[in-house]
Amino acid sequence: MTEIATLDTELGPFDVVEIPADSLREFDVENQRLRAIYPQTADTEEYVYGEQTADESGVVGVADGTIVLGVDGKTVYVLTPKEAY
């Protein structure tokens, strides 16, 4: 039987979370709440939460391995691998 780990947290700028890249995620843009589930034995990685603003053409540059959580207008909510900082 597989055991499932869960994460349910409100995020603020530069908060660090540890989840697998392929976790099942749900992100509430309005409340900046991340919910994730994944097998307890999965390899996890540390990510830093941030918000980035798209330029006038709608483009945002992100580091390799970044997870995009959501978009609201020109604001893009991301988890960036900690080693990219």
Long-range contacts (C-beta under 8 A, 24 or more apart in sequence): 2-39, 2-40, 2-41, 3-39, 3-40, 3-41, 4-37, 4-38, 4-39, 4-40, 5-37, 5-38, 5-39, 5-40, 5-42, 6-35, 6-36, 6-37, 7-34, 7-35, 7-36, 7-37, 8-33, 8-34, 8-35, 9-33, 9-34, 10-34, 11-49, 12-49, 13-49, 13-50, 13-51, 14-48, 14-49, 14-50, 15-48, 15-49, 16-46, 16-47, 16-48, 16-49, 16-82, 17-46, 17-47, 17-49, 17-79, 18-44, 18-45, 18-46, 18-47, 19-44, 19-45, 19-47, 19-79, 20-44, 20-45, 21-45, 21-65, 21-67, 25-67, 25-69, 27-69, 27-70, 27-77, 29-69, 29-70, 29-71, 29-72, 29-77, 32-77, 34-69, 45-81, 45-82, 46-81, 46-82, 47-79, 47-80, 47-81, 47-82, 48-79, 48-80, 48-81, 48-82, 48-85, 49-77, 49-78, 49-79, 50-77, 50-78, 50-79, 50-80, 51-75, 51-76, 51-77, 51-78, 52-76, 52-78
